[in-house]
Amino acid sequence: MRLLDRYVFMEALAPFAFGMAAFNGILFASDPLRKAIVVFVENHVPVQEAVLLLLYRVPIIMAMTFPMAMLLGTLLGVGRLSSDNEAAAMFAGGASVHRLLVPVWVLGLLISAVAFGFNERLVPQALAAQDALLLRIGQRAAEKPQQTIVMRHPKEGALEQLIVAQRYQDETQTLFRPDVYFYRSGKVYMIVSAERAVWRQQRSWRFEDGFIQTVGEKGHTISSGFTEAVQNLGKSPEQVKEDQRRAAPQQMRLAELRTYIGYLQRRATAGIELATAQVELNNRYAVPLSSFLFALIGAPLALRPQRTTTAIAFGTSVVIIFVYYLIWYNASWLGNNGRLSPVLASWLSNAIMAVVGVTLTVRRAR
């Protein structure tokens, strides 16, 4: 990286760190801290559980603040270069607007990659742990189990099995229309499908009227039918009932979410459940990428002679963030209800920001 690139990169990175601290502090104090205090005071829960509730919210809030901090960092960093005439000196030395802003865009892409990692690894685990804790201390009623069940085995570490079923009947301890996906090195190598699976003790289930698909390295499958087959799922009926309440798309990793969507499509289960999962899948990519788009839109806005103070930058960030999330939230709501395609629901706000960012950059370059 050239000296100019490093200098501009660091000028945006330092205020980005300030933005992370500022936005995390604001969001953290506005809701999670209040809820933890209420839980501690009204429910008389131990201090350690109230602290755990706060800690589980940290990765969730951080994933939200990456784009916000990137926008603030861009406005402050590039704004200082512009107001102190350093940008003008760089232009006089032969650097173009695009050349000056490339390090800022690179930082935006790096932050997008980090945000994607948070959404893929930490946020699903934090959401699941938070819900389990709230259920345990009685702050969240046991929701009505959703129709489709998704169970991961083991719960932590490399995925070995993913069990997806249409529903579970507790009276007969039966899973209806279950599919069991077996993973090796992150890829599915076998699928067991059946009309039902009945509990047999010792964590084994009797699968009835189904077939086994073996997936080859090139994606080719070999199928064989069966009348009955015994399979150890690593799940008892009690664990099935527990997992049945937690199988929300937001708590799944990408591999699990794609398998879940494939199950709904293959079993011809349409409607809101499928639409919600598809919107969530697209959001896993669209929301982290907004960090780059905020850098794209913030950099040309900051290239102006007037000094960009922290207050002005913060106010501008709030307005842009509000507009972005207003569009994103409403489009996602329409997508979740099947009134808008999942792709458009997740990517509409990004597309608008990209057009605005490119337009502003082209105008500043003239």
C-alpha positions as CSV (number, residue, x, y, z in Angstrom):
1,M,0.0,0.0,0.0
2,R,1.4,3.4,-1.0
3,L,2.0,6.2,1.5
4,L,-1.0,8.2,0.3
5,D,-3.3,5.1,0.6
6,R,-2.1,4.3,4.1
7,Y,-2.6,7.9,5.1
8,V,-6.2,8.2,3.8
9,F,-7.0,4.7,5.1
10,M,-5.9,5.6,8.7
11,E,-7.8,9.0,8.5
12,A,-11.0,7.1,8.0
13,L,-10.2,4.2,10.3
14,A,-9.7,6.3,13.4
15,P,-13.1,8.1,13.3
16,F,-14.6,4.7,12.4
17,A,-13.4,3.4,15.7
18,F,-14.9,6.5,17.4
19,G,-18.2,5.8,15.6
20,M,-18.3,2.2,16.8
21,A,-17.8,3.3,20.4
22,A,-20.4,6.1,20.1
23,F,-23.2,4.2,18.3
24,N,-22.7,1.0,20.4
25,G,-22.9,3.1,23.5
26,I,-26.1,4.9,22.4
27,L,-27.8,1.7,21.3
28,F,-26.6,-0.3,24.2
29,A,-27.8,2.2,26.8
30,S,-31.1,2.8,25.0
31,D,-32.6,-0.7,25.2
32,P,-30.4,-3.7,26.4
33,L,-29.2,-2.0,29.5
34,R,-32.7,-0.9,30.5
35,K,-34.1,-4.4,29.9
36,A,-31.3,-6.0,32.0
37,I,-32.1,-3.6,34.8
38,V,-35.8,-4.3,34.6
39,V,-35.1,-8.1,34.6
40,F,-32.8,-7.8,37.5
41,V,-35.1,-5.6,39.6
42,E,-38.6,-7.0,38.8
43,N,-37.7,-10.7,38.4
44,H,-35.0,-10.9,41.1
45,V,-32.7,-12.8,38.8
46,P,-29.1,-13.3,39.9
47,V,-26.7,-10.6,38.8
48,Q,-24.7,-13.0,36.6
49,E,-27.8,-13.8,34.5
50,A,-28.5,-10.1,34.0
51,V,-24.9,-9.6,32.9
52,L,-25.2,-12.5,30.6
53,L,-28.3,-10.9,29.0
54,L,-26.2,-7.8,28.4
55,L,-23.3,-9.8,26.9
56,Y,-25.6,-11.7,24.5
57,R,-26.7,-8.3,23.1
58,V,-23.2,-7.1,22.3
59,P,-22.6,-9.0,19.0
60,I,-26.2,-8.2,17.9
61,I,-25.7,-4.5,18.4
62,M,-22.2,-4.5,17.0
63,A,-23.5,-6.0,13.8
64,M,-26.0,-3.2,13.5
65,T,-23.4,-0.4,14.1
66,F,-20.8,-1.4,11.6
67,P,-22.5,0.5,8.7
68,M,-23.3,3.4,11.0
69,A,-19.8,3.8,12.2
70,M,-18.4,3.4,8.6
71,L,-20.6,6.3,7.5
72,L,-19.5,8.5,10.4
73,G,-15.9,7.6,9.9
74,T,-16.0,8.4,6.2
75,L,-17.7,11.8,6.9
76,L,-15.2,12.8,9.6
77,G,-12.0,11.4,8.0
78,V,-12.6,12.6,4.4
79,G,-14.2,15.8,5.8
80,R,-11.0,16.7,7.7
81,L,-8.8,16.1,4.6
82,S,-11.1,18.4,2.7
83,S,-11.5,21.2,5.2
84,D,-7.7,21.3,6.0
85,N,-7.0,21.5,2.2
86,E,-5.1,18.3,2.3
87,A,-7.4,16.9,-0.4
88,A,-6.8,20.0,-2.5
89,A,-3.0,19.4,-2.2
90,M,-3.4,15.8,-3.2
91,F,-5.5,16.9,-6.3
92,A,-2.8,19.4,-7.1
93,G,-0.2,16.6,-6.9
94,G,-2.1,14.7,-9.6
95,A,-4.4,12.5,-7.6
96,S,-8.0,12.2,-8.8
97,V,-11.1,12.1,-6.7
98,H,-11.4,8.4,-7.4
99,R,-7.8,7.8,-6.5
100,L,-8.2,9.6,-3.2
101,L,-11.3,7.7,-2.2
102,V,-10.1,4.2,-3.1
103,P,-8.6,3.6,0.4
104,V,-11.9,4.6,2.0
105,W,-13.8,2.2,-0.3
106,V,-11.3,-0.6,0.6
107,L,-12.0,0.1,4.3
108,G,-15.7,-0.1,3.6
109,L,-15.3,-3.5,1.9
110,L,-13.2,-4.8,4.9
111,I,-15.8,-3.6,7.4
112,S,-18.5,-5.3,5.2
113,A,-16.5,-8.6,5.4
114,V,-16.2,-8.3,9.2
115,A,-19.9,-7.5,9.5
116,F,-20.7,-10.6,7.4
117,G,-18.7,-12.7,9.7
118,F,-20.5,-11.3,12.7
119,N,-23.9,-12.1,11.1
120,E,-22.8,-15.6,10.1
121,R,-21.0,-16.7,13.3
122,L,-21.8,-14.6,16.4
123,V,-25.3,-13.2,15.9
124,P,-27.2,-16.5,15.4
125,Q,-25.5,-17.9,18.5
126,A,-26.2,-14.8,20.6
127,L,-29.8,-14.7,19.5
128,A,-30.3,-18.4,20.5
129,A,-28.5,-17.9,23.8
130,Q,-30.5,-14.8,24.6
131,D,-33.9,-16.4,23.8
132,A,-33.0,-19.5,25.9
133,L,-32.0,-17.3,28.9
134,L,-35.2,-15.2,28.6
135,L,-37.3,-18.3,28.5
136,R,-35.5,-19.7,31.6
137,I,-36.0,-16.6,33.7
138,G,-39.6,-16.2,32.5
139,Q,-39.3,-13.0,30.5
140,R,-40.4,-14.5,27.3
141,A,-43.4,-16.8,27.0
142,A,-42.9,-20.1,25.2
143,E,-44.0,-19.2,21.8
144,K,-46.3,-21.4,19.8
145,P,-44.1,-23.9,18.1
146,Q,-43.7,-23.1,14.4
147,Q,-44.8,-25.6,11.9
148,T,-41.4,-26.4,10.4
149,I,-38.7,-27.7,12.8
150,V,-35.0,-27.2,12.3
151,M,-32.5,-29.0,14.6
152,R,-28.7,-28.7,14.4
153,H,-26.5,-31.5,15.6
154,P,-24.2,-30.9,17.4
155,K,-25.3,-27.5,18.6
156,E,-21.7,-26.2,18.5
157,G,-18.8,-26.9,16.3
158,A,-18.7,-28.5,12.8
159,L,-22.2,-29.3,11.5
160,E,-22.8,-33.1,11.3
161,Q,-26.5,-33.4,10.9
162,L,-29.4,-31.0,10.2
163,I,-32.8,-32.3,10.8
164,V,-35.8,-30.6,9.2
165,A,-39.4,-31.7,9.8
166,Q,-42.8,-30.4,8.9
167,R,-44.1,-30.7,12.5
168,Y,-43.8,-32.7,15.7
169,Q,-46.6,-34.5,17.6
170,D,-45.8,-34.9,21.3
171,E,-48.5,-37.4,22.1
172,T,-47.1,-40.0,19.7
173,Q,-43.5,-38.7,19.8
174,T,-43.6,-38.5,16.0
175,L,-41.8,-36.2,13.5
176,F,-43.8,-35.8,10.3
177,R,-42.1,-35.6,6.9
178,P,-38.6,-35.4,8.3
179,D,-35.4,-34.9,6.2
180,V,-32.0,-35.5,7.8
181,Y,-29.0,-33.9,6.0
182,F,-25.6,-35.4,6.8
183,Y,-22.6,-33.2,6.4
184,R,-18.9,-33.9,5.8
185,S,-16.5,-31.0,5.6
186,G,-19.3,-28.5,5.3
187,K,-21.0,-30.3,2.4
188,V,-24.1,-32.6,2.3
189,Y,-23.2,-36.2,1.4
190,M,-26.4,-38.0,2.3
191,I,-30.1,-37.2,2.8
192,V,-32.6,-39.4,4.6
193,S,-36.3,-38.5,3.9
194,A,-39.4,-40.2,5.2
195,E,-43.1,-39.7,5.8
196,R,-42.6,-39.9,9.5
197,A,-40.1,-40.8,12.3
198,V,-41.2,-42.4,15.6
199,W,-39.1,-42.3,18.8
200,R,-37.8,-45.7,19.8
201,Q,-35.6,-44.9,23.0
202,Q,-31.9,-44.5,23.2
203,R,-32.0,-41.5,20.9
204,S,-33.0,-43.6,18.0
205,W,-35.9,-43.0,15.6
206,R,-37.8,-45.4,13.3
207,F,-38.1,-43.8,9.9
208,E,-41.1,-45.1,7.8
209,D,-41.8,-45.0,4.1
210,G,-38.8,-43.0,2.8
211,F,-35.7,-43.0,0.8
212,I,-32.0,-42.4,1.1
213,Q,-30.1,-40.1,-1.3
214,T,-26.3,-40.3,-1.5
215,V,-24.7,-37.2,-3.0
216,G,-21.6,-37.6,-5.0
217,E,-18.7,-35.2,-5.3
218,K,-20.1,-33.7,-8.5
219,G,-23.6,-33.3,-7.1
220,H,-25.0,-36.5,-8.6
221,T,-27.4,-38.4,-6.4
222,I,-28.2,-42.1,-6.0
223,S,-31.6,-42.9,-4.3
224,S,-32.8,-46.1,-2.7
225,G,-36.2,-46.5,-1.0
226,F,-37.0,-48.2,2.4
227,T,-40.1,-49.2,4.4
228,E,-38.4,-48.8,7.8
229,A,-35.0,-47.6,8.9
230,V,-33.5,-46.8,12.3
231,Q,-31.5,-43.6,12.7
232,N,-29.8,-42.0,15.7
233,L,-30.5,-38.3,15.5
234,G,-28.8,-37.3,18.8
235,K,-32.2,-35.8,19.8
236,S,-34.8,-37.0,22.4
237,P,-38.4,-35.9,22.2
238,E,-37.7,-33.3,25.0
239,Q,-34.9,-31.8,22.9
240,V,-37.1,-31.7,19.9
241,K,-39.8,-29.7,21.8
242,E,-37.1,-27.3,23.0
243,D,-35.6,-26.8,19.5
244,Q,-39.0,-26.5,18.0
245,R,-39.4,-23.1,19.7
246,R,-36.0,-21.8,18.6
247,A,-35.8,-22.7,14.9
248,A,-36.0,-19.1,13.7
249,P,-34.2,-18.2,10.4
250,Q,-32.3,-15.4,12.3
251,Q,-30.7,-18.1,14.5
252,M,-29.4,-20.2,11.6
253,R,-26.1,-20.1,9.8
254,L,-26.0,-19.8,6.0
255,A,-25.7,-23.6,5.4
256,E,-28.6,-24.3,7.7
257,L,-30.7,-21.5,6.2
258,R,-30.1,-22.7,2.6
259,T,-31.0,-26.3,3.6
260,Y,-34.2,-25.0,5.4
261,I,-35.2,-23.1,2.3
262,G,-34.6,-26.0,0.1
263,Y,-36.7,-28.2,2.3
264,L,-39.6,-25.8,2.2
265,Q,-39.3,-25.6,-1.6
266,R,-39.0,-29.3,-2.1
267,R,-41.9,-30.1,0.2
268,A,-44.0,-27.5,-1.6
269,T,-44.4,-25.5,1.6
270,A,-45.0,-22.0,0.3
271,G,-46.3,-18.9,2.0
272,I,-45.0,-16.6,4.7
273,E,-42.6,-19.2,6.2
274,L,-40.7,-19.6,2.9
275,A,-40.8,-15.9,2.1
276,T,-39.4,-15.0,5.6
277,A,-36.5,-17.4,5.2
278,Q,-35.6,-16.2,1.7
279,V,-35.6,-12.5,2.9
280,E,-33.4,-13.5,5.8
281,L,-31.0,-15.2,3.4
282,N,-30.7,-12.2,1.2
283,N,-30.3,-9.9,4.2
284,R,-27.3,-11.9,5.3
285,Y,-25.5,-10.4,2.3
286,A,-27.3,-7.1,1.8
287,V,-27.0,-5.7,5.3
288,P,-23.2,-6.2,5.7
289,L,-22.6,-4.7,2.3
290,S,-24.2,-1.5,3.4
291,S,-20.9,-0.6,5.2
292,F,-19.3,-0.3,1.8
293,L,-22.3,1.6,0.4
294,F,-22.2,4.1,3.2
295,A,-18.5,4.7,2.5
296,L,-19.4,5.2,-1.2
297,I,-22.1,7.7,-0.3
298,G,-20.3,9.4,2.6
299,A,-17.0,10.1,0.9
300,P,-18.2,12.5,-1.9
301,L,-20.5,14.2,0.7
302,A,-17.5,15.0,2.8
303,L,-15.4,16.5,0.0
304,R,-16.4,20.1,0.5
305,P,-14.5,23.2,1.6
306,Q,-16.5,23.7,4.8
307,R,-15.2,22.0,7.9
308,T,-17.2,18.9,8.8
309,T,-17.5,19.0,12.6
310,T,-18.4,15.9,14.6
311,A,-21.9,17.3,15.3
312,I,-22.5,17.9,11.5
313,A,-21.1,14.5,10.6
314,F,-23.2,12.8,13.3
315,G,-26.3,14.5,12.3
316,T,-25.8,13.7,8.6
317,S,-25.1,10.1,9.5
318,V,-28.3,9.8,11.5
319,V,-30.4,11.2,8.6
320,I,-28.8,8.9,6.0
321,I,-29.1,5.9,8.4
322,F,-32.7,6.6,9.1
323,V,-33.6,6.8,5.4
324,Y,-31.7,3.6,4.7
325,Y,-33.3,1.6,7.5
326,L,-36.7,3.0,6.8
327,I,-36.6,1.7,3.3
328,W,-35.0,-1.5,4.3
329,Y,-37.4,-2.2,7.1
330,N,-40.6,-1.6,5.1
331,A,-39.3,-3.5,2.1
332,S,-38.3,-6.4,4.3
333,W,-41.8,-6.4,5.9
334,L,-43.4,-6.6,2.5
335,G,-41.0,-9.4,1.5
336,N,-41.7,-11.4,4.7
337,N,-45.4,-11.2,3.9
338,G,-45.0,-12.3,0.3
339,R,-45.9,-8.9,-1.2
340,L,-42.4,-8.2,-2.6
341,S,-39.8,-10.6,-4.0
342,P,-37.2,-11.5,-1.4
343,V,-34.3,-10.2,-3.6
344,L,-36.0,-6.8,-4.1
345,A,-37.0,-6.6,-0.4
346,S,-33.5,-7.1,0.8
347,W,-31.6,-5.2,-1.9
348,L,-33.8,-2.2,-2.7
349,S,-32.3,0.1,-0.1
350,N,-28.7,-1.0,-1.2
351,A,-29.6,-0.3,-4.8
352,I,-30.8,3.2,-4.0
353,M,-27.7,4.0,-1.9
354,A,-25.4,2.7,-4.6
355,V,-27.1,4.9,-7.3
356,V,-26.8,7.9,-5.0
357,G,-23.2,7.2,-4.1
358,V,-22.1,6.7,-7.6
359,T,-23.9,9.8,-8.8
360,L,-22.3,12.0,-6.1
361,T,-18.9,10.6,-6.8
362,V,-19.1,11.3,-10.5
363,R,-20.3,14.8,-9.8
364,R,-17.4,15.5,-7.4
365,A,-15.0,14.1,-10.0
366,R,-16.0,16.7,-12.5
